[in-house]
Amino acid sequence: MAEINGLRQFRITIVTIVTIVTNLLIITRLINWCYTVFMKRATMTLPDDLAEAVENYLQAQEAPPALTTVVQASLREYLGKRGFLRVRRPLKIRPAKRGSGRSDVSLEHDLYLAGIRK
């Protein structure tokens, strides 16, 4: 009887592992699809001086970023300075001077947004 319980537990463990791996594959495919559909891809050739500068920069970092991150940050700065890229600003929400007059809006905001409470 102990052998049967052990085999059942082993089988359940294998099924669980297969399910997790299958889910990870699905998620990976979805992420790859998103990158392919929603992002532009580019192949770049760097001159020796730029390649060396980038390599030196990456080696100087305690936690080196990916090359993609460095290129994206450089493009954002370059295009932003020339007015071709909108500057991302954090959303600033300021409370109303007088308030809404209700004391439960912070707790019941979903009901107000759904129109259940007025």
C-alpha positions as CSV (number, residue, x, y, z in Angstrom):
1,M,0.0,0.0,0.0
2,A,2.9,2.4,0.8
3,E,4.3,1.7,-2.7
4,I,1.0,2.7,-4.3
5,N,0.8,6.0,-2.3
6,G,4.4,6.7,-3.2
7,L,3.7,6.1,-6.9
8,R,0.6,8.3,-6.7
9,Q,2.6,11.1,-5.1
10,F,5.3,10.7,-7.7
11,R,2.7,10.8,-10.5
12,I,1.1,13.9,-9.1
13,T,4.5,15.6,-8.8
14,I,5.3,14.7,-12.5
15,V,1.9,16.0,-13.6
16,T,2.5,19.2,-11.6
17,I,5.9,19.7,-13.2
18,V,4.6,19.1,-16.7
19,T,1.7,21.6,-16.1
20,I,4.2,24.3,-14.8
21,V,6.5,23.7,-17.8
22,T,3.6,23.9,-20.3
23,N,2.4,27.1,-18.7
24,L,5.9,28.6,-18.9
25,L,6.1,27.7,-22.6
26,I,2.8,29.4,-23.3
27,I,3.8,32.5,-21.4
28,T,7.2,32.6,-23.2
29,R,5.4,32.3,-26.6
30,L,3.1,35.1,-25.6
31,I,5.9,37.4,-24.6
32,N,7.9,36.6,-27.8
33,W,4.7,37.3,-29.9
34,C,4.3,40.7,-28.1
35,Y,7.9,41.7,-28.8
36,T,7.5,40.6,-32.4
37,V,4.2,42.4,-33.0
38,F,4.6,45.5,-31.0
39,M,8.3,46.3,-31.2
40,K,10.5,47.3,-34.1
41,R,13.6,45.2,-34.5
42,A,16.9,46.6,-35.8
43,T,20.3,45.2,-36.6
44,M,23.1,47.6,-36.0
45,T,26.7,47.8,-36.9
46,L,28.8,49.8,-34.5
47,P,32.1,51.4,-35.5
48,D,35.0,50.2,-33.5
49,D,35.2,53.4,-31.3
50,L,31.5,53.2,-30.3
51,A,31.8,49.4,-29.7
52,E,34.8,50.0,-27.5
53,A,33.1,52.8,-25.6
54,V,29.9,50.7,-25.0
55,E,32.0,47.8,-23.9
56,N,34.0,50.0,-21.5
57,Y,30.7,51.5,-20.1
58,L,29.2,48.0,-19.5
59,Q,32.3,46.8,-17.8
60,A,32.4,49.8,-15.5
61,Q,28.9,49.1,-14.2
62,E,28.4,47.2,-11.0
63,A,25.3,45.5,-12.6
64,P,25.7,46.0,-16.4
65,P,22.5,46.7,-18.2
66,A,21.6,44.9,-21.4
67,L,22.9,46.4,-24.7
68,T,19.3,47.0,-25.7
69,T,18.7,49.1,-22.6
70,V,21.8,51.2,-23.3
71,V,20.8,51.8,-26.9
72,Q,17.2,52.7,-26.0
73,A,18.3,55.1,-23.3
74,S,20.8,56.7,-25.7
75,L,18.1,57.1,-28.4
76,R,15.6,58.5,-25.9
77,E,18.1,61.1,-24.8
78,Y,19.3,62.0,-28.4
79,L,15.8,62.3,-29.8
80,G,14.4,64.0,-26.8
81,K,17.0,66.8,-26.9
82,R,16.1,67.4,-30.6
83,G,12.3,67.5,-29.9
84,F,11.4,64.3,-31.7
85,L,10.4,62.4,-28.6
86,R,7.8,63.5,-26.1
87,V,9.2,63.7,-22.6
88,R,7.6,61.2,-20.2
89,R,6.3,62.9,-17.2
90,P,4.9,61.2,-14.1
91,L,1.2,61.5,-13.5
92,K,0.6,64.1,-10.9
93,I,-2.8,63.9,-9.2
94,R,-3.6,66.8,-6.9
95,P,-6.4,66.6,-4.4
96,A,-9.3,69.0,-4.9
97,K,-9.1,72.1,-2.8
98,R,-12.5,71.5,-1.3
99,G,-12.7,67.8,-1.6
100,S,-15.7,65.8,-2.9
101,G,-17.8,66.2,0.3
102,R,-17.9,62.4,0.8
103,S,-15.9,60.5,3.4
104,D,-15.9,57.1,1.8
105,V,-14.7,57.7,-1.7
106,S,-11.2,56.3,-1.0
107,L,-12.7,53.0,0.3
108,E,-15.7,52.7,-2.1
109,H,-14.1,54.2,-5.3
110,D,-15.1,51.2,-7.4
111,L,-18.8,51.6,-6.6
112,Y,-18.6,55.3,-7.5
113,L,-16.8,54.6,-10.8
114,A,-19.4,51.9,-11.6
115,G,-22.2,54.4,-10.9
116,I,-23.7,52.3,-8.1
117,R,-23.1,55.0,-5.6
118,K,-23.7,58.6,-6.4
